[in-house]
Amino acid sequence: MKTSHRIQYKKKGLGVAFDVGTTTIAAAAVNMSDGSVVKAASLPNPQAEWGADVLSRIQVVRDSPGRLRELAASAAGAMNALMRELAPGGVTEIAAAGNPVMEHILLNIPLDALSRPPYRPSFKKGRTLCASEIGLETDALLYVFPLIGGFVGGDAVAAALALGLAGKECVLAVDIGTNSEIMLAIEGAIYAASAAAGPAFEGGEIRFGMTARKGAIRGVRFDGDRVTLDVIGPPPAKGICGSGLIDAVAGLVKAGVIDSTGRIKDRSEVTTNLSARIREEKGGNSFVLYRGASGEVSLCQEDIRALQTAKSAMKAGITLLLKKAGVEAGSIKKVFVAGAFGSSLKKDGLTAIGLFDPRWEVEAVGDAALDGAVLALASDEKRKEAEGLAEAAKYVSLSGSARFQDEFMRGMNF
């Protein structure tokens, strides 16, 4: 992340910034005197034990309110581990950004307001408190980012801060993931919405799905009948992560193995040698990507449906946000794809599955939420800017919207 020379840094010591994600907690140690990142690291969010997405965790707490403290303690434990790794000598200050559910859990605030209509958070302004109050192993001050709405949180604010969205025109910023957040900058305003896409984009609820670690297929290329896999680390392949899933489905659609409705065709319907990789099964066919001595990795019909659902939810969110702002899709000048996962995605794949308009310029910007947390950690000026962004943003609620359901059904096909 590049920081502006105009930012005034008046702090000292080492601070730690956090992006508390539903799937991953990312952290960066920051030199407070100049805002530079010294070291970064991440850990899986241990709250996954209670559910892969925010809706599952809300339900767990609704069923057993006492679980809230357990979820909060698990996140604090991961954050403590990251601080011990990144700043063993101690920290002077901490900043944390996350979606509304993650921030409520972190602060041990009941989730009742987020569990029922109109899904309003219990707080919106940023909060500053002693980090030890939430179980962190330090008495340093902790700044928790402000929220925009029920399902658009501090991570979106932090990303908007890092990307300078307030000063951009006709630009989309999307964080593709379990809780996909979408922001549109137009005529000095920022519109924001969130689409509950589910975990498929990140390899969740996929038969051979896994996170982007050793053994994961992260890319797939089709060249006629030949299938080339990009596997993290040395082979063999053990599973497939989100970027590989999108690549594979996009390639299979282009190759005519998957039809526009998302159905994996029967062998007799495919005229190329790729038909030999199709396994006809009850309830839908599957396509074998890898087969070796250690086993195989394949995509089944349910995997394709899971990706269609995730894609369609996000596309519906983008469409309704554009309509709310009165903007035509062709007017969008650029799309920033945020998040560590987004950095591995290719425009061709996102266009082929029908998520993005082929006219859009797409730029992967990495973990923009963490970048924004770094800015606000080291600069009080940037912290005030974040508060102003959150207060001015126009929140568009998609939950329970009949128009969202219509767009969702319309966007299911490839």
NUPATI-457086 format. One record per residue (C-alpha): residue in one letter; chain; x, y, z. Coordinates in pm, 1 decimal. Each point is the difference from the previous one (the first is absolute). Layout:
// NUPATI-457086
r->a	c->A	east->X	north->Y	up->Z
...
//
This chain:
// NUPATI-457086
r->m	c->A	east->0.0	north->0.0	up->0.0
r->k	c->A	east->127.9	north->346.1	up->-90.8
r->t	c->A	east->-58.0	north->276.0	up->253.1
r->s	c->A	east->-27.2	north->365.6	up->-91.8
r->h	c->A	east->282.2	north->237.0	up->91.4
r->r	c->A	east->-268.7	north->249.5	up->108.9
r->i	c->A	east->-107.5	north->-214.5	up->295.6
r->q	c->A	east->125.0	north->135.1	up->331.0
r->y	c->A	east->138.6	north->-272.1	up->227.9
r->k	c->A	east->29.0	north->102.6	up->364.2
r->k	c->A	east->10.7	north->-336.7	up->177.0
r->k	c->A	east->282.1	north->-223.6	up->118.6
r->g	c->A	east->74.2	north->-365.9	up->52.7
r->l	c->A	east->-151.5	north->-301.0	up->-168.8
r->g	c->A	east->-370.7	north->-46.8	up->-59.6
r->v	c->A	east->-203.1	north->-285.8	up->-144.6
r->a	c->A	east->-286.8	north->30.8	up->-248.5
r->f	c->A	east->-256.4	north->-279.3	up->-44.5
r->d	c->A	east->-245.6	north->-99.9	up->-268.8
r->v	c->A	east->-230.8	north->-230.7	up->195.4
r->g	c->A	east->-155.5	north->-198.5	up->-281.3
r->t	c->A	east->-264.2	north->-270.4	up->17.7
r->t	c->A	east->246.1	north->-256.6	up->-137.7
r->t	c->A	east->341.9	north->152.0	up->72.3
r->i	c->A	east->145.1	north->243.1	up->253.5
r->a	c->A	east->280.7	north->199.1	up->-162.0
r->a	c->A	east->240.3	north->227.3	up->187.4
r->a	c->A	east->282.0	north->244.8	up->-70.9
r->a	c->A	east->262.5	north->141.0	up->234.6
r->v	c->A	east->38.1	north->372.0	up->-70.0
r->n	c->A	east->276.5	north->249.5	up->74.8
r->m	c->A	east->-212.5	north->273.8	up->152.2
r->s	c->A	east->249.7	north->276.1	up->-79.5
r->d	c->A	east->-36.8	north->-35.1	up->-377.6
r->g	c->A	east->-291.2	north->-238.3	up->-62.4
r->s	c->A	east->213.9	north->-267.5	up->-163.5
r->v	c->A	east->-86.6	north->-367.5	up->30.9
r->v	c->A	east->279.9	north->-193.2	up->168.3
r->k	c->A	east->-147.5	north->-349.1	up->-25.7
r->a	c->A	east->-333.0	north->-167.3	up->-74.9
r->a	c->A	east->-158.0	north->-334.9	up->85.5
r->s	c->A	east->-338.3	north->-170.3	up->12.3
r->l	c->A	east->-186.9	north->-288.1	up->163.4
r->p	c->A	east->-328.3	north->-176.0	up->-74.6
r->n	c->A	east->-282.0	north->148.9	up->205.0
r->p	c->A	east->-61.3	north->-266.6	up->267.7
r->q	c->A	east->-367.6	north->102.0	up->12.7
r->a	c->A	east->-43.7	north->-231.5	up->-300.3
r->e	c->A	east->-60.8	north->-267.8	up->263.2
r->w	c->A	east->-342.0	north->160.1	up->48.7
r->g	c->A	east->-81.5	north->48.2	up->-369.9
r->a	c->A	east->160.1	north->101.5	up->-328.3
r->d	c->A	east->-197.5	north->323.3	up->-43.0
r->v	c->A	east->-135.9	north->284.3	up->211.1
r->l	c->A	east->-360.2	north->-123.0	up->-18.7
r->s	c->A	east->101.9	north->-333.4	up->153.7
r->r	c->A	east->178.3	north->176.5	up->285.0
r->i	c->A	east->-295.9	north->230.2	up->61.7
r->q	c->A	east->-222.9	north->-308.1	up->26.8
r->v	c->A	east->239.6	north->-168.9	up->243.8
r->v	c->A	east->-12.6	north->303.6	up->229.0
r->r	c->A	east->-378.6	north->26.7	up->-33.5
r->d	c->A	east->-38.0	north->-362.6	up->105.0
r->s	c->A	east->255.5	north->25.9	up->281.9
r->p	c->A	east->75.7	north->362.6	up->104.8
r->g	c->A	east->288.0	north->-118.9	up->215.2
r->r	c->A	east->186.8	north->-101.6	up->-313.7
r->l	c->A	east->66.1	north->367.3	up->-77.1
r->r	c->A	east->282.5	north->8.4	up->254.1
r->e	c->A	east->146.2	north->-319.1	up->-144.1
r->l	c->A	east->3.8	north->143.4	up->-352.2
r->a	c->A	east->149.6	north->327.3	up->126.5
r->a	c->A	east->268.5	north->-184.2	up->195.2
r->s	c->A	east->94.4	north->-211.5	up->-301.8
r->a	c->A	east->53.4	north->309.9	up->-216.3
r->a	c->A	east->197.4	north->170.8	up->275.9
r->g	c->A	east->214.3	north->-311.5	up->32.9
r->a	c->A	east->91.7	north->9.9	up->-368.3
r->m	c->A	east->73.7	north->373.0	up->19.4
r->n	c->A	east->223.9	north->-56.2	up->303.4
r->a	c->A	east->191.4	north->-269.2	up->-187.2
r->l	c->A	east->53.6	north->235.0	up->-293.5
r->m	c->A	east->117.5	north->282.4	up->228.0
r->r	c->A	east->247.3	north->-230.4	up->172.8
r->e	c->A	east->139.6	north->-90.8	up->-341.7
r->l	c->A	east->5.7	north->348.6	up->-148.5
r->a	c->A	east->83.3	north->215.2	up->301.7
r->p	c->A	east->155.2	north->-215.0	up->275.6
r->g	c->A	east->128.1	north->315.5	up->172.4
r->g	c->A	east->-349.0	north->142.0	up->41.3
r->v	c->A	east->-218.8	north->250.9	up->-181.3
r->t	c->A	east->-95.8	north->361.9	up->57.5
r->e	c->A	east->-334.6	north->-6.5	up->-181.4
r->i	c->A	east->-233.8	north->-233.0	up->-194.0
r->a	c->A	east->-259.6	north->51.6	up->-274.2
r->a	c->A	east->-253.7	north->-261.4	up->-110.6
r->a	c->A	east->-246.8	north->-11.0	up->-287.8
r->g	c->A	east->-257.7	north->-267.2	up->-72.7
r->n	c->A	east->-351.9	north->-51.2	up->-124.0
r->p	c->A	east->-278.3	north->95.3	up->246.4
r->v	c->A	east->-39.2	north->-352.0	up->141.6
r->m	c->A	east->374.4	north->-40.6	up->50.7
r->e	c->A	east->27.2	north->337.7	up->174.5
r->h	c->A	east->-301.6	north->-66.3	up->223.4
r->i	c->A	east->144.9	north->-336.0	up->102.2
r->l	c->A	east->345.6	north->149.6	up->56.0
r->l	c->A	east->-150.6	north->260.6	up->234.3
r->n	c->A	east->-227.9	north->-254.6	up->172.1
r->i	c->A	east->-309.5	north->190.7	up->-113.4
r->p	c->A	east->-319.1	north->-209.2	up->-36.2
r->l	c->A	east->-101.5	north->-84.1	up->-356.9
r->d	c->A	east->-375.4	north->43.0	up->53.3
r->a	c->A	east->-21.3	north->314.1	up->-215.5
r->l	c->A	east->176.2	north->-176.8	up->-287.6
r->s	c->A	east->-213.1	north->-313.7	up->21.4
r->r	c->A	east->-335.4	north->148.8	up->-101.0
r->p	c->A	east->-140.8	north->277.7	up->-222.1
r->p	c->A	east->92.1	north->277.9	up->-49.8
r->y	c->A	east->349.1	north->-146.0	up->74.9
r->r	c->A	east->148.8	north->312.7	up->154.3
r->p	c->A	east->329.9	north->-13.9	up->187.0
r->s	c->A	east->9.2	north->90.5	up->370.1
r->f	c->A	east->263.3	north->263.4	up->-76.0
r->k	c->A	east->124.6	north->182.7	up->-307.9
r->k	c->A	east->271.3	north->239.4	up->114.2
r->g	c->A	east->351.3	north->-126.1	up->54.7
r->r	c->A	east->94.2	north->-103.6	up->351.5
r->t	c->A	east->319.4	north->48.8	up->199.9
r->l	c->A	east->63.6	north->-211.8	up->309.0
r->c	c->A	east->270.9	north->-177.2	up->194.1
r->a	c->A	east->90.1	north->-315.9	up->-192.1
r->s	c->A	east->8.6	north->-209.4	up->317.9
r->e	c->A	east->-376.1	north->57.6	up->38.3
r->i	c->A	east->-63.7	north->-245.0	up->-285.2
r->g	c->A	east->261.1	north->-254.6	up->101.8
r->l	c->A	east->305.1	north->128.2	up->-186.3
r->e	c->A	east->328.9	north->-38.3	up->184.3
r->t	c->A	east->83.7	north->370.3	up->14.2
r->d	c->A	east->-126.6	north->322.3	up->155.5
r->a	c->A	east->58.2	north->188.3	up->-326.4
r->l	c->A	east->-289.6	north->199.2	up->-143.5
r->l	c->A	east->-212.8	north->-183.4	up->-254.7
r->y	c->A	east->-186.9	north->185.9	up->-275.2
r->v	c->A	east->-288.3	north->-193.0	up->-159.9
r->f	c->A	east->-122.1	north->137.2	up->-333.6
r->p	c->A	east->-342.8	north->158.7	up->-49.5
r->l	c->A	east->-278.1	north->-187.4	up->-180.3
r->i	c->A	east->-211.1	north->103.3	up->-299.8
r->g	c->A	east->-303.3	north->-226.4	up->46.6
r->g	c->A	east->-129.2	north->-337.7	up->112.0
r->f	c->A	east->223.9	north->-202.7	up->-228.8
r->v	c->A	east->256.6	north->256.6	up->-121.5
r->g	c->A	east->260.8	north->55.8	up->262.5
r->g	c->A	east->332.3	north->139.2	up->99.6
r->d	c->A	east->186.3	north->-212.6	up->-250.9
r->a	c->A	east->-187.8	north->175.2	up->-282.3
r->v	c->A	east->74.0	north->340.1	up->157.4
r->a	c->A	east->367.6	north->-91.2	up->29.0
r->a	c->A	east->9.6	north->-113.1	up->-363.8
r->a	c->A	east->-171.6	north->322.1	up->-114.4
r->l	c->A	east->259.4	north->196.2	up->197.2
r->a	c->A	east->292.9	north->-186.7	up->-154.1
r->l	c->A	east->-139.0	north->29.8	up->-354.0
r->g	c->A	east->-92.2	north->366.0	up->33.3
r->l	c->A	east->-353.6	north->-74.6	up->-118.7
r->a	c->A	east->-133.3	north->336.2	up->119.5
r->g	c->A	east->202.9	north->169.5	up->-273.1
r->k	c->A	east->-81.7	north->-240.3	up->-284.9
r->e	c->A	east->-274.8	north->5.5	up->-263.0
r->c	c->A	east->-196.9	north->-297.4	up->-139.1
r->v	c->A	east->208.9	north->-262.4	up->176.5
r->l	c->A	east->-105.5	north->-327.3	up->162.0
r->a	c->A	east->184.5	north->-166.5	up->285.1
r->v	c->A	east->-92.5	north->-358.0	up->85.4
r->d	c->A	east->127.3	north->-241.8	up->260.1
r->i	c->A	east->-83.5	north->-343.4	up->-138.8
r->g	c->A	east->-49.7	north->-245.7	up->280.0
r->t	c->A	east->-241.9	north->-151.3	up->248.8
r->n	c->A	east->-142.0	north->340.3	up->90.6
r->s	c->A	east->50.3	north->180.1	up->-333.2
r->e	c->A	east->2.2	north->375.7	up->45.1
r->i	c->A	east->-59.0	north->236.2	up->-290.5
r->m	c->A	east->64.1	north->374.8	up->-15.6
r->l	c->A	east->-69.2	north->245.0	up->-281.2
r->a	c->A	east->164.6	north->342.7	up->-16.1
r->i	c->A	east->-203.0	north->243.2	up->-211.2
r->e	c->A	east->-30.4	north->380.3	up->-2.2
r->g	c->A	east->178.3	north->35.6	up->333.6
r->a	c->A	east->-226.8	north->-254.6	up->170.9
r->i	c->A	east->68.0	north->-357.1	up->107.6
r->y	c->A	east->-278.5	north->-259.1	up->-19.5
r->a	c->A	east->55.1	north->-323.7	up->189.5
r->a	c->A	east->-168.5	north->-339.5	up->19.0
r->s	c->A	east->79.0	north->-355.4	up->100.6
r->a	c->A	east->-101.3	north->-328.4	up->-160.9
r->a	c->A	east->12.5	north->-318.5	up->207.2
r->a	c->A	east->175.6	north->-210.6	up->-261.6
r->g	c->A	east->89.8	north->-291.4	up->225.0
r->p	c->A	east->341.7	north->-166.9	up->22.9
r->a	c->A	east->27.4	north->-144.7	up->-354.5
r->f	c->A	east->226.3	north->283.3	up->-123.6
r->e	c->A	east->247.1	north->-99.7	up->270.9
r->g	c->A	east->-22.9	north->-374.3	up->-60.2
r->g	c->A	east->-258.9	north->-65.1	up->271.2
r->e	c->A	east->-282.8	north->-252.0	up->-44.6
r->i	c->A	east->177.5	north->-137.5	up->-309.0
r->r	c->A	east->55.7	north->-378.7	up->-1.9
r->f	c->A	east->376.7	north->29.6	up->-40.3
r->g	c->A	east->12.3	north->364.1	up->108.2
r->m	c->A	east->281.5	north->139.4	up->212.8
r->t	c->A	east->164.0	north->331.5	up->78.3
r->a	c->A	east->294.7	north->121.1	up->-206.6
r->r	c->A	east->270.7	north->-214.6	up->161.2
r->k	c->A	east->240.1	north->-274.9	up->-106.6
r->g	c->A	east->-170.6	north->-249.6	up->-228.3
r->a	c->A	east->-279.8	north->234.8	up->-111.4
r->i	c->A	east->-75.5	north->39.7	up->-370.2
r->r	c->A	east->1.6	north->377.4	up->-39.4
r->g	c->A	east->-17.5	north->19.8	up->-379.0
r->v	c->A	east->-124.5	north->-214.3	up->-289.1
r->r	c->A	east->74.3	north->44.4	up->-370.5
r->f	c->A	east->-171.7	north->-183.2	up->-284.5
r->d	c->A	east->183.7	north->-37.5	up->-329.6
r->g	c->A	east->-216.5	north->-215.1	up->-223.0
r->d	c->A	east->-21.2	north->-337.1	up->174.7
r->r	c->A	east->289.9	north->78.7	up->231.6
r->v	c->A	east->-59.1	north->113.7	up->358.6
r->t	c->A	east->289.9	north->176.6	up->175.8
r->l	c->A	east->-18.3	north->56.0	up->374.6
r->d	c->A	east->177.0	north->266.3	up->205.2
r->v	c->A	east->48.9	north->-159.5	up->342.6
r->i	c->A	east->135.2	north->181.7	up->304.5
r->g	c->A	east->322.8	north->-168.5	up->97.8
r->p	c->A	east->115.8	north->-323.5	up->-156.3
r->p	c->A	east->-260.6	north->-248.9	up->-128.1
r->p	c->A	east->-206.1	north->-198.6	up->68.1
r->a	c->A	east->-316.9	north->202.7	up->5.7
r->k	c->A	east->-206.6	north->-53.0	up->314.3
r->g	c->A	east->-295.3	north->229.4	up->-69.7
r->i	c->A	east->-108.1	north->322.8	up->-164.2
r->c	c->A	east->-22.8	north->354.2	up->135.6
r->g	c->A	east->-229.0	north->280.2	up->-115.6
r->s	c->A	east->216.2	north->138.4	up->-280.0
r->g	c->A	east->46.7	north->-349.3	up->-143.4
r->l	c->A	east->-372.9	north->-64.0	up->19.2
r->i	c->A	east->-79.5	north->314.8	up->-199.2
r->d	c->A	east->271.8	north->-80.1	up->-255.0
r->a	c->A	east->-123.8	north->-357.5	up->-40.2
r->v	c->A	east->-366.9	north->90.1	up->-40.1
r->a	c->A	east->76.4	north->284.4	up->-240.3
r->g	c->A	east->213.7	north->-235.3	up->-211.7
r->l	c->A	east->-261.2	north->-275.9	up->2.9
r->v	c->A	east->-269.0	north->244.0	up->-110.5
r->k	c->A	east->219.5	north->115.2	up->-291.1
r->a	c->A	east->85.5	north->-361.7	up->-86.1
r->g	c->A	east->-366.4	north->-95.0	up->-15.1
r->v	c->A	east->17.4	north->-246.7	up->289.1
r->i	c->A	east->-227.8	north->215.9	up->216.9
r->d	c->A	east->-306.4	north->154.5	up->-164.5
r->s	c->A	east->-139.5	north->348.4	up->64.8
r->t	c->A	east->-225.0	north->-128.5	up->279.5
r->g	c->A	east->299.2	north->-141.5	up->186.1
r->r	c->A	east->-70.0	north->-364.4	up->-79.3
r->i	c->A	east->299.5	north->-230.7	up->-52.6
r->k	c->A	east->-87.5	north->-174.4	up->-324.3
r->d	c->A	east->-10.8	north->-374.5	up->-60.1
r->r	c->A	east->296.0	north->-158.0	up->-180.1
r->s	c->A	east->-205.6	north->-48.1	up->-316.3
r->e	c->A	east->-63.2	north->375.9	up->-23.1
r->v	c->A	east->368.8	north->97.5	up->-0.2
r->t	c->A	east->181.3	north->-44.8	up->-329.9
r->t	c->A	east->357.4	north->41.4	up->127.8
r->n	c->A	east->221.7	north->-236.3	up->198.5
r->l	c->A	east->-91.6	north->196.3	up->313.2
r->s	c->A	east->-302.2	north->-230.4	up->8.6
r->a	c->A	east->226.1	north->-271.8	up->144.2
r->r	c->A	east->32.0	north->209.1	up->317.7
r->i	c->A	east->-376.1	north->12.3	up->53.7
r->r	c->A	east->-136.8	north->-245.1	up->252.0
r->e	c->A	east->-375.5	north->-50.1	up->-28.0
r->e	c->A	east->-159.7	north->-23.3	up->342.1
r->k	c->A	east->-343.7	north->5.9	up->155.9
r->g	c->A	east->-95.5	north->354.2	up->90.7
r->g	c->A	east->237.6	north->152.9	up->-253.2
r->n	c->A	east->327.6	north->-68.6	up->-173.7
r->s	c->A	east->350.8	north->85.0	up->114.3
r->f	c->A	east->318.7	north->100.1	up->-184.4
r->v	c->A	east->339.4	north->-139.6	up->104.3
r->l	c->A	east->272.8	north->264.8	up->9.6
r->y	c->A	east->274.3	north->-214.6	up->150.6
r->r	c->A	east->52.1	north->-370.1	up->51.4
r->g	c->A	east->315.4	north->-150.7	up->150.7
r->a	c->A	east->134.2	north->-253.3	up->243.6
r->s	c->A	east->-112.7	north->218.0	up->290.7
r->g	c->A	east->-358.2	north->21.1	up->-123.9
r->e	c->A	east->-193.2	north->245.5	up->-211.8
r->v	c->A	east->-144.1	north->350.6	up->-2.8
r->s	c->A	east->-323.8	north->51.3	up->-184.5
r->l	c->A	east->-285.3	north->248.2	up->-28.9
r->c	c->A	east->-350.5	north->-129.6	up->56.5
r->q	c->A	east->-331.1	north->150.5	up->-102.0
r->e	c->A	east->-61.4	north->134.3	up->350.5
r->d	c->A	east->332.5	north->187.1	up->-17.2
r->i	c->A	east->-111.2	north->174.1	up->-318.5
r->r	c->A	east->-333.0	north->93.9	up->158.8
r->a	c->A	east->179.6	north->141.6	up->305.2
r->l	c->A	east->213.9	north->222.8	up->-224.0
r->q	c->A	east->-306.9	north->105.7	up->-199.9
r->t	c->A	east->-176.2	north->100.7	up->321.1
r->a	c->A	east->297.8	north->199.5	up->125.0
r->k	c->A	east->51.9	north->167.3	up->-336.4
r->s	c->A	east->-366.9	north->81.6	up->-42.2
r->a	c->A	east->-32.2	north->154.0	up->346.6
r->m	c->A	east->294.2	north->228.6	up->-64.2
r->k	c->A	east->-109.2	north->90.8	up->-351.9
r->a	c->A	east->-348.9	north->87.1	up->130.1
r->g	c->A	east->158.2	north->223.5	up->262.4
r->i	c->A	east->209.2	north->182.6	up->-260.1
r->t	c->A	east->-300.3	north->41.9	up->-231.2
r->l	c->A	east->-224.2	north->144.7	up->271.4
r->l	c->A	east->272.4	north->234.3	up->124.1
r->l	c->A	east->44.6	north->136.7	up->-351.2
r->k	c->A	east->-376.4	north->43.8	up->-36.8
r->k	c->A	east->-25.9	north->176.3	up->335.7
r->a	c->A	east->267.0	north->247.8	up->-106.8
r->g	c->A	east->-148.0	north->37.7	up->-349.4
r->v	c->A	east->316.1	north->-124.8	up->-170.4
r->e	c->A	east->19.3	north->-215.1	up->-314.0
r->a	c->A	east->242.3	north->-292.9	up->5.8
r->g	c->A	east->185.6	north->142.5	up->-299.4
r->s	c->A	east->82.1	north->316.7	up->196.0
r->i	c->A	east->221.3	north->-183.3	up->248.5
r->k	c->A	east->361.0	north->96.3	up->-62.1
r->k	c->A	east->171.7	north->-247.7	up->228.3
r->v	c->A	east->-69.1	north->-279.7	up->246.7
r->f	c->A	east->232.3	north->-47.1	up->294.9
r->v	c->A	east->-3.1	north->-359.4	up->120.3
r->a	c->A	east->105.8	north->4.9	up->364.6
r->g	c->A	east->103.5	north->-274.2	up->237.6
r->a	c->A	east->283.8	north->-249.1	up->-2.3
r->f	c->A	east->-225.3	north->-241.8	up->-187.3
r->g	c->A	east->-84.7	north->261.5	up->-262.9
r->s	c->A	east->367.7	north->40.3	up->-86.8
r->s	c->A	east->6.1	north->-351.4	up->-148.0
r->l	c->A	east->-305.2	north->46.3	up->-221.6
r->k	c->A	east->15.9	north->67.8	up->-374.1
r->k	c->A	east->-230.4	north->235.4	up->-185.4
r->d	c->A	east->-62.4	north->-260.6	up->-272.8
r->g	c->A	east->-131.8	north->-250.3	up->252.6
r->l	c->A	east->-220.4	north->252.4	up->180.2
r->t	c->A	east->-142.1	north->113.0	up->-333.8
r->a	c->A	east->-47.8	north->-354.9	up->-129.6
r->i	c->A	east->-215.1	north->-100.6	up->298.8
r->g	c->A	east->-206.1	north->314.4	up->-47.7
r->l	c->A	east->101.0	north->197.1	up->308.6
r->f	c->A	east->166.7	north->296.6	up->-171.8
r->d	c->A	east->-85.6	north->196.6	up->-312.1
r->p	c->A	east->269.3	north->-69.0	up->-264.1
r->r	c->A	east->37.1	north->376.2	up->-56.6
r->w	c->A	east->127.7	north->63.6	up->351.1
r->e	c->A	east->364.7	north->55.0	up->80.0
r->v	c->A	east->85.6	north->-218.2	up->299.6
r->e	c->A	east->282.8	north->57.7	up->247.1
r->a	c->A	east->85.4	north->-228.7	up->291.6
r->v	c->A	east->103.8	north->209.3	up->300.8
r->g	c->A	east->76.4	north->-264.8	up->262.3
r->d	c->A	east->-115.9	north->36.3	up->358.1
r->a	c->A	east->-119.9	north->360.1	up->-24.1
r->a	c->A	east->-176.7	north->-31.8	up->336.1
r->l	c->A	east->333.0	north->-74.5	up->168.9
r->d	c->A	east->160.4	north->286.9	up->-194.1
r->g	c->A	east->-267.5	north->235.9	up->130.5
r->a	c->A	east->43.3	north->-128.4	up->354.8
r->v	c->A	east->371.9	north->75.2	up->-29.9
r->l	c->A	east->-75.8	north->357.2	up->-108.5
r->a	c->A	east->-242.6	north->65.1	up->285.4
r->l	c->A	east->231.3	north->-162.7	up->252.8
r->a	c->A	east->290.7	north->232.3	up->-69.0
r->s	c->A	east->-189.1	north->319.8	up->-83.0
r->d	c->A	east->-273.0	north->176.7	up->199.6
r->e	c->A	east->-74.2	north->198.1	up->-315.5
r->k	c->A	east->-82.9	north->-320.0	up->-188.8
r->r	c->A	east->-205.8	north->-124.1	up->294.8
r->k	c->A	east->-218.9	north->310.9	up->-23.5
r->e	c->A	east->-27.5	north->-55.5	up->-374.7
r->a	c->A	east->-122.9	north->-353.9	up->62.4
r->e	c->A	east->-267.5	north->129.8	up->238.7
r->g	c->A	east->-114.0	north->250.3	up->-262.7
r->l	c->A	east->-14.9	north->-268.7	up->-269.4
r->a	c->A	east->-216.5	north->-225.9	up->212.5
r->e	c->A	east->-238.7	north->277.9	up->96.4
r->a	c->A	east->-44.5	north->127.7	up->-357.0
r->a	c->A	east->-34.2	north->-338.1	up->-175.7
r->k	c->A	east->-346.2	north->-90.8	up->-128.2
r->y	c->A	east->-88.7	north->-349.2	up->120.3
r->v	c->A	east->-219.6	north->-210.6	up->-229.3
r->s	c->A	east->-158.9	north->-293.9	up->182.1
r->l	c->A	east->-55.8	north->-306.0	up->-218.1
r->s	c->A	east->-142.7	north->-228.5	up->267.8
r->g	c->A	east->-360.3	north->-96.8	up->-65.2
r->s	c->A	east->-10.4	north->201.5	up->-324.2
r->a	c->A	east->-233.4	north->-141.7	up->-266.7
r->r	c->A	east->209.0	north->176.9	up->-264.3
r->f	c->A	east->309.1	north->-173.9	up->131.9
r->q	c->A	east->-172.5	north->-337.1	up->-30.4
r->d	c->A	east->-103.1	north->81.0	up->-357.2
r->e	c->A	east->354.2	north->99.9	up->-95.8
r->f	c->A	east->139.5	north->-301.2	up->183.5
r->m	c->A	east->-210.2	north->-241.3	up->-205.4
r->r	c->A	east->79.6	north->188.8	up->-320.7
r->g	c->A	east->374.4	north->-24.1	up->65.2
r->m	c->A	east->24.4	north->-374.0	up->68.9
r->n	c->A	east->95.1	north->-105.6	up->-352.3
r->f	c->A	east->350.5	north->19.9	up->-140.7
//
